[in-house]
Amino acid sequence: MKSAYDIILRPVLTEKTYDSIADKRYVFEVDVHAGKTEIKAAVEEIFGVKVASVNTLRQLGKIKRQGRFQGRTPEIKKAYVTLKKDSKGIEFFEGMAQ
């Protein structure tokens, strides 16, 4: 079984995600092969919060060309994690939600 730190790779920090922090909705880049239940368990283990729902999406890599050769950038998977109303927020993001 994978470690929780192998499932959650990094937070996604954009203007749109900053706006959703006030609603206790956080966005993470996760392992491409991770399921929603694994993501939920990993977030609860790492941050000590209660997760209400997890929504995921996969983005195919862009096609890039170098002369006559072409390939794709790596595929990524994002997880939109919504916390329960009675749960505390994630401390890492607390100073960012203004």
Secondary structure, DSSP 8 states (H G I E B T S, - for coil): ---HHHHEEEE---HHHHHHGGGTEEEEEE-TT--HHHHHHHHHHHH---EEEEEEEEE---EEEETTEEEE---EEEEEEEE-TTS---GGGTTT--
